[in-house]
């Protein structure tokens, strides 16, 4: 008799990149932002590969995890990441998170600090109430190439030339059955009306692992000033003429800082 019970996933879908040289240390775990997927880290994984093994996850409701059993705010995603790391047998990791993925990375570090060797945050969510909620809500449900092109341009610095395939790929992804509705529901959970929910700064300041924050002065999603009042123990790196996507706009600098943080652990 055919077993018709649904298959329960043990870990989030991921893309792994082995290190070219011998690397016995903790791997780098990459967590994408709202509306993205693990493919956004391709260049970063390639750049890390000479020195570090890396794993990029699809967060619940994104990419190939569109049908993940529990989908919602960053806290739900953090639980899925913790479950996945346990299932994969990873007792120590270097966490890297972008935007919403940055919030997820912080929550993982707060819940299981002994698991996290270093924490690198790219334009992270949760460090202040301000958020471009109109842009994110429109981005969540856009399925037209032209509209997606206009929306995506606002995620990057003003001088960045957006490859046309990015808009086409994003629109196609959003057009999958249930994708736009799922992202719309996630947006409703991470945005409280017109502001975002914030992280506990005092608890973050008490974390002992090295923490770096990378932000661009032309970020039109989350204002750079949210980095100005971070705890003094957090190393903050602000880049001029960079928008909300430093891993795509300045990949070399981003890779360098990830490796620096990992080496300091």
N, C-alpha and C positions, 0 to 999 in steps of 0.2 A: 504493500500500500504506500502511495506517495505521501510524504510528510509535508503537509501544507502549512505548518507553523512558520511564522516569519523568522528569518535569520537575524539573530541578535549580533550586532557588530561588537567586536572586542576592542577595537581601536579606530581612531579617525583615519580616513584615507591620507596617505602621505607620499612624498617624493623624497627618496634618500640619495645623498651624494657622498660616496666614500672619499676619504682623504687619499691624495696621491702618495704622500709619504706616510710612514707609520704614525698612527695617532692612537695612543692608548688612553687618551683623556676623555673627558665628558664631551658628548656631541653638542653641537649648536642646534637648538630647536627654534624654528622660525614660524611666527604666528602672524598671518596677514590681517589687513584691516577690513572694515565693513564693506561688503559688496565685492571683495576680492576673492582670491583662491591661492592655492599653493604655487601656481605658475608664476605669480608675481615675484617670486624669489629666485628664479632661474639664474640670473646674472650673479646674484649674491652667492648662491651655492657654488657656482663655477669659480668665483673668486676666492671662496673659502677653501676649496678642495685641495690646494697644495698643502694646507696645514691642518684643516679640521674637517671631520665628518659632520654632515648636517642633515637634518630632517625637517621638511616643510609640511605642515599639516593643513588640511582643509578643515576649517572650523564648522561647527554645526550650522546647517542651513546654507552652506556655501559649497561651491564646486561639487565634488562627488559625495559630499556629506549633506546634500540637500534633504535627504530622507532620514537624517539622524533622529533617533527616537525622541530626544529632548532638545528643543530649539528655543532660543530666546536671548536673554541679556548676557552680559559678559560673565556673570557668575555661573551660568549654566555651561558656557563654553569652557570655563576654567575647570569645572568638574570633568568634562569630557577629555580635556588635555591631561589631567592628572590620571584618569583611568587609562588613557592611551599609553602614557609613559610607564605606568605600572605593568600593563600588559606586555609592552615591548621590553621589559626588564631593564629599564634605565634608572639607576639609583642616583645619578648626578648629571645635571645638564646645564648648559649655558642658554638662557632664555633671551630671545630677541623678538620684540613685538612691535608692530606698526599700528598706530591709531587705535581702533577697538582691540586689536591684538595686543597692543601695549597695556591696555586695561586688563586683559585676560592674563598677560604675563605677570603683572603686579599682583593680581589675586592669587595666582598659583604660588608666587613667592611668599605672600603673606600667610597662606594656608600651610605650605610645606617648605619653610625656609631652608631646611637641611638638604632639600632636593636641588636647590638652585645655586650653582657655583658663581654665576654672574648674571646681571640683568641689564640688557641694552634696550632702550625704548626710543622708537622713532615717532615723533609727533604724536605722543600717546594721548589717548582719551582719559578722562577722569581727573585731570589736574586743575580744573576750573569749570564753572558752570556754562561759560560761553561756548556755543557750538553752532555751526551754520546748518541749522535744522532744516531749513527750506531746501537747501542744496541736497542734503542727504536723503530727504524724503523723495525728492524728484529723481535722484539717482537710483533709488531702490526700485522704482517701477518703470523706468525708461526702457523701451524696447526698440525704439527707432534709432538707426545709425546716426542720423544728423543731430538729433536731440542729444544722444549719448556723447557725441563729439563735443558739443557745446558744454555739456556738464563736466566731462572729464578735463577739459582745458582749465577749469577752475580749481582742480586739484593740484595743478603744477605751477611752478613759477612762471612769470609773464614771458620770459624769453625761451622757455622750453618748447621745442617743436614736437608736438604730440604725434607719434606714428599713427597713421590712419587705421592700421589693423587693430589697435587697442580698442577703439570705439566699436568696430565691427564685431570683434570677439566678445566684448562686454555686452553688446546688444543681443547677440545670439545666445549668450549664457542666460540673460534675463528673460528671453523668450521661451525658455524651457517650461513645461507645465508646472505650475506652482512656485516657480522661482521668484517672480516679482511679489507675489502675495506673501511668501515666506520672509523676504527681505523687508517688506513693508511692516510686517509684524515685529521683526527684530528691531527695526527703527523705533517703533512705538515703545519698546521696552527699554532701549538705551537712552531715549530722549524723553525727558519729563516735561511735556508741553513744548516749550521753546528752549529749554536748557538741558544740560546733561547731568547725570548723577556723578558725584565726585568720590574720589578715593580718600582714605584716611591718611593724611600727610604725616601725622605723628607716628603712626605704625610703620609707615614706609621709612621714616627717618631712623627707626630702631633696627632695621634690617642690617645685617653685617656683611653681606656680599657686596662686591663692587658694583656700582650702578652708574650707567651713563645715559644721558638723554640727548638726543639729536633732534634739532628743530630748524626750520627754515623761516626767514624773516617775511617771506611772501606767502605764508600759509593762510589760505582763505577758508579753511575748514575749522581749524582750532587755532586761536591767536597765540603767537609766540610768547606773549607776555605771561602766559600760564607757566612758563618755565622760570620766570624771574623770582618766584617765591618758593622754589623747591628747597628742601632741606640742604644745609651746607655740605653734607656728606655726599650729595649727588653731583657728579661731574656733568656739567651742562655744556653742550657744544652747539652754538648757534651759527648757521650758515646764511650769508647774504645771498639774495637772488635765487633762493630755493623755496619751493612751495611745500605742499603737504606730503610729497612722495620722495623723500631723500634717498631711499634705496634704489629708485629709478632715475633720479636726477643727478645724484652724486654717488654712484655705486662704489667707486674706488675709495673715497673718504669713509663711506659707511663700513665697508669691509675692514679697513684699517682700524677703525674704532672698535668694531666687534672683536677683532683679534687682540687688540690692546686690553680690552676689558677681560677677555678670557685669560690672557696671560697674567693678569693681576690677581686672579682668583687664588 
